[in-house]
Amino acid sequence: MKHYLYKIQPTRVEMLAEGLTPAEQAVTSEHFEYLKGLTEQGIVILAGRTLNTDASSFGIVIFQAESDEAARAVVDQDPAVQKGLMQAELYPYRVALMTKT
């Protein structure tokens, strides 16, 4: 298994400061459930976002996949990416240290 990181940023930055529209809220819920499911399957290692509400805000998802193609599929199947709520950049990544819980 290889590790990957994808960085996501909202396509409408105002949603962070002004709030989500009902449609954005629905997609955000789908996005969360998608990542939750991948976490339960042991694919996602970590997911979260910065708390600032300006254009520099971003989220990251660190996950594992068998191949570059499989990693691309994880990103492309994210409902927030599919529906244009967020733009995503995929990077190969190496986890060097991780706490044991």
C-alpha positions as CSV (number, residue, x, y, z in Angstrom):
1,M,0.0,0.0,0.0
2,K,1.1,3.5,-0.8
3,H,0.2,6.7,1.1
4,Y,-1.4,9.7,-0.5
5,L,-2.6,13.1,0.5
6,Y,-5.3,15.2,-1.1
7,K,-5.8,18.8,-0.4
8,I,-9.3,20.2,-0.9
9,Q,-10.4,23.8,-1.1
10,P,-13.9,25.2,-1.5
11,T,-14.7,26.6,-4.9
12,R,-16.9,29.3,-3.3
13,V,-14.8,30.7,-0.5
14,E,-17.7,32.8,0.9
15,M,-19.3,29.6,2.2
16,L,-16.7,29.5,5.0
17,A,-17.5,32.9,6.3
18,E,-21.2,33.4,5.3
19,G,-22.3,29.8,5.7
20,L,-23.4,27.0,3.5
21,T,-26.4,27.1,1.2
22,P,-28.8,24.2,1.6
23,A,-27.3,22.5,-1.5
24,E,-23.8,23.0,-0.2
25,Q,-24.8,21.6,3.2
26,A,-26.2,18.5,1.5
27,V,-23.0,17.9,-0.5
28,T,-20.9,18.6,2.6
29,S,-22.8,15.9,4.5
30,E,-22.2,13.4,1.6
31,H,-18.5,14.3,1.6
32,F,-18.3,13.7,5.4
33,E,-20.1,10.3,5.1
34,Y,-17.9,9.3,2.2
35,L,-14.7,10.0,4.2
36,K,-16.2,8.4,7.3
37,G,-16.9,5.2,5.3
38,L,-13.3,5.2,4.0
39,T,-12.0,5.7,7.5
40,E,-14.1,2.7,8.7
41,Q,-12.7,0.6,5.9
42,G,-9.1,1.5,7.0
43,I,-8.4,3.5,3.8
44,V,-8.4,7.0,5.3
45,I,-5.8,7.6,8.0
46,L,-6.6,11.2,8.8
47,A,-9.0,13.9,7.5
48,G,-9.5,17.4,8.7
49,R,-9.5,21.1,7.8
50,T,-8.1,24.4,8.8
51,L,-10.4,26.6,10.9
52,N,-9.7,29.9,9.1
53,T,-12.5,31.2,6.8
54,D,-10.5,33.0,4.1
55,A,-9.2,31.8,0.7
56,S,-6.2,30.1,2.4
57,S,-8.4,27.6,4.1
58,F,-8.0,24.0,3.1
59,G,-8.7,20.4,4.1
60,I,-6.5,17.4,3.9
61,V,-7.1,13.7,3.6
62,I,-4.3,11.3,4.2
63,F,-5.1,7.8,2.9
64,Q,-3.7,4.6,1.5
65,A,-4.3,3.0,-1.9
66,E,-2.8,0.1,-3.9
67,S,-1.9,2.3,-6.9
68,D,-1.9,5.8,-8.3
69,E,-5.0,5.0,-10.2
70,A,-6.8,3.7,-7.1
71,A,-5.8,6.9,-5.3
72,R,-7.1,9.1,-8.1
73,A,-10.4,7.1,-7.9
74,V,-10.7,7.9,-4.2
75,V,-10.4,11.6,-4.9
76,D,-12.6,11.6,-8.0
77,Q,-15.4,9.7,-6.1
78,D,-15.5,12.3,-3.3
79,P,-19.0,13.8,-3.7
80,A,-17.6,17.3,-2.9
81,V,-15.2,17.0,-5.8
82,Q,-17.7,15.3,-8.1
83,K,-20.3,18.0,-7.5
84,G,-17.8,20.9,-7.8
85,L,-18.1,22.1,-4.2
86,M,-14.4,21.6,-3.7
87,Q,-11.3,21.4,-5.9
88,A,-8.8,18.7,-5.1
89,E,-5.1,18.2,-5.6
90,L,-3.6,14.7,-5.2
91,Y,0.0,14.1,-3.9
92,P,2.0,11.0,-3.3
93,Y,2.8,11.1,0.4
94,R,4.9,9.2,3.0
95,V,3.8,8.9,6.6
96,A,7.0,9.1,8.6
97,L,5.7,9.1,12.1
98,M,2.3,8.3,13.5
99,T,1.1,7.9,17.1
100,K,-0.3,4.5,18.2
101,T,-3.6,4.7,19.9
